[in-house]
Amino acid sequence: QAAGFHGHLGEISSFLGKQGNAWLSPTGEGDHGWEEVPYWLKGYVLTAYLLNDPALIQEAHVWIQGALNSVQADGWFGPAQARSTVSSTEGKYDLWPNMVMLFCLQAYYEHTQDARVLDLMKNYFRLELGIPDKEFLPPFWQQQRAADNLYSVYWLYNRTGESWLLDLATKIHRHTANWTGGVANWHNVNMSQAFGGPTRYYVQSGDEKHLLASYRNYDEIRARYGQVPGGMFGGDENCREGYVDPRQGIETCGMVEMMFSHETLVNITGDLVWADRCEDVAFNS
C-alpha cells in the first residue's frame, strides 16, 4: 500500500497539494478543506507507523502539525468554513471533516503521547457541547455519521475521565440520524459507517435496543441487498429497489468503513461474528 497508490497519492492529487491548502493553514483558510485530506491521512498515518517508515511518518506529521497549529481561541480547529464537495451540508458548523481528522490525531497521540492532542480535543469538544441544539449536527453527512464523533469522545473520556464528555456523548447520540430505529439512509458508505453506531452508545446507555440495533441493521442490509459475493452488499452509490443481484457494485469507502464498523463492534460486544464478517470483507472484497 505504501509503495502503491495510497503512498504516492500526494504526487498526483490536487487535494493533497500543500500550497494554499486549508488543512495546513493556521487560520483554516484556503482550498480543499473538506473530507479528502483526513480521509487519506487516516490510513496513511497508520501505514507509516505500522511500517515504521521515516519518510512516511515525516509526511504524515506535516498534516498532523497543520491540524494542531490551527486551533482557534474558541476551540475550533481545521478549515474555518469547510465547503462540501458535494454541496449537501447545511448549517453553521460542518463537523464531519474534523470527525475524520480526529482519528488521525488519535493515532498520532498513541504513537507519540503528544499532550497537545488531548488539549485540542478537550477544547474542541467543549465547543461542540456549547453549540445550540438547533445548530448541532444538521443534515447531511455529519448527521448520518456522527457516531464517529461519538467514538472520539469516548476515546478522550477513556484517557481523561472527565464526566462532561458523557454529557456531550448523549447530545451527539440524540442528534445523530436514527440508526437505532432502522436503516436511516441507503447511501452505501453511510450504511457501512453508521449501521453500528447505536452500539457505540450502548457502552454508556446500557440499553439493549442500542446493542441489538446494529445486528438488526446488518441483517436488513444483507437480506435486501446482500446477494453479492465478497462480504459486502450491492450498493453502487446508493442501494436501489430492484437492483439486488451480484452485478451491483460498492465503493471502496464502503468496504473499509464496513471493516472498521466490524472492528468496533467486536471490541464492544466480544461477539466474534463481527471478526468473521470483517475478515470476509478484507479477504474477498
Secondary structure in CASP SS format (residue, H / E / C, confidence):
PFRMAT SS
TARGET T0000
AUTHOR 0000-0000-0000
METHOD secondary structure of the structure
MODEL  1
Q C 1.00
A C 1.00
A C 1.00
G C 1.00
F H 1.00
H H 1.00
G H 1.00
H H 1.00
L H 1.00
G H 1.00
E H 1.00
I C 1.00
S C 1.00
S H 1.00
F H 1.00
L H 1.00
G C 1.00
K C 1.00
Q C 1.00
G C 1.00
N E 1.00
A H 1.00
W H 1.00
L H 1.00
S C 1.00
P C 1.00
T C 1.00
G C 1.00
E C 1.00
G C 1.00
D E 1.00
H C 1.00
G C 1.00
W C 1.00
E C 1.00
E H 1.00
V H 1.00
P H 1.00
Y H 1.00
W H 1.00
L H 1.00
K H 1.00
G H 1.00
Y H 1.00
V H 1.00
L H 1.00
T H 1.00
A H 1.00
Y H 1.00
L H 1.00
L H 1.00
N C 1.00
D C 1.00
P H 1.00
A H 1.00
L H 1.00
I H 1.00
Q H 1.00
E H 1.00
A H 1.00
H H 1.00
V H 1.00
W H 1.00
I H 1.00
Q H 1.00
G H 1.00
A H 1.00
L H 1.00
N C 1.00
S C 1.00
V C 1.00
Q C 1.00
A C 1.00
D C 1.00
G C 1.00
W C 1.00
F C 1.00
G C 1.00
P C 1.00
A C 1.00
Q C 1.00
A C 1.00
R C 1.00
S C 1.00
T C 1.00
V C 1.00
S C 1.00
S C 1.00
T C 1.00
E C 1.00
G C 1.00
K C 1.00
Y C 1.00
D C 1.00
L C 1.00
W H 1.00
P H 1.00
N H 1.00
M H 1.00
V H 1.00
M H 1.00
L H 1.00
F H 1.00
C H 1.00
L H 1.00
Q H 1.00
A H 1.00
Y H 1.00
Y H 1.00
E H 1.00
H H 1.00
T H 1.00
Q C 1.00
D C 1.00
A C 1.00
R H 1.00
V H 1.00
L H 1.00
D H 1.00
L H 1.00
M H 1.00
K H 1.00
N H 1.00
Y H 1.00
F H 1.00
R H 1.00
L H 1.00
E H 1.00
L H 1.00
G H 1.00
I C 1.00
P C 1.00
D H 1.00
K H 1.00
E H 1.00
F C 1.00
L C 1.00
P C 1.00
P C 1.00
F C 1.00
W H 1.00
Q H 1.00
Q H 1.00
Q H 1.00
R C 1.00
A C 1.00
A H 1.00
D H 1.00
N H 1.00
L H 1.00
Y H 1.00
S H 1.00
V H 1.00
Y H 1.00
W H 1.00
L H 1.00
Y H 1.00
N H 1.00
R H 1.00
T H 1.00
G C 1.00
E C 1.00
S C 1.00
W H 1.00
L H 1.00
L H 1.00
D H 1.00
L H 1.00
A H 1.00
T H 1.00
K H 1.00
I H 1.00
H H 1.00
R H 1.00
H H 1.00
T C 1.00
A C 1.00
N C 1.00
W C 1.00
T C 1.00
G C 1.00
G C 1.00
V C 1.00
A C 1.00
N C 1.00
W C 1.00
H E 1.00
N H 1.00
V H 1.00
N H 1.00
M H 1.00
S H 1.00
Q H 1.00
A H 1.00
F C 1.00
G C 1.00
G H 1.00
P H 1.00
T H 1.00
R H 1.00
Y H 1.00
Y H 1.00
V H 1.00
Q H 1.00
S H 1.00
G C 1.00
D C 1.00
E H 1.00
K H 1.00
H H 1.00
L H 1.00
L H 1.00
A H 1.00
S H 1.00
Y H 1.00
R H 1.00
N H 1.00
Y H 1.00
D H 1.00
E H 1.00
I H 1.00
R H 1.00
A H 1.00
R H 1.00
Y H 1.00
G C 1.00
Q C 1.00
V C 1.00
P C 1.00
G C 1.00
G C 1.00
M C 1.00
F C 1.00
G C 1.00
G C 1.00
D E 1.00
E C 1.00
N E 1.00
C C 1.00
R C 1.00
E C 1.00
G C 1.00
Y C 1.00
V C 1.00
D C 1.00
P C 1.00
R C 1.00
Q C 1.00
G C 1.00
I E 1.00
E C 1.00
T H 1.00
C H 1.00
G H 1.00
M H 1.00
V H 1.00
E H 1.00
M H 1.00
M H 1.00
F H 1.00
S H 1.00
H H 1.00
E H 1.00
T H 1.00
L H 1.00
V H 1.00
N H 1.00
I H 1.00
T H 1.00
G C 1.00
D C 1.00
L C 1.00
V H 1.00
W H 1.00
A H 1.00
D H 1.00
R H 1.00
C H 1.00
E H 1.00
D H 1.00
V H 1.00
A H 1.00
F H 1.00
N H 1.00
S C 1.00
END
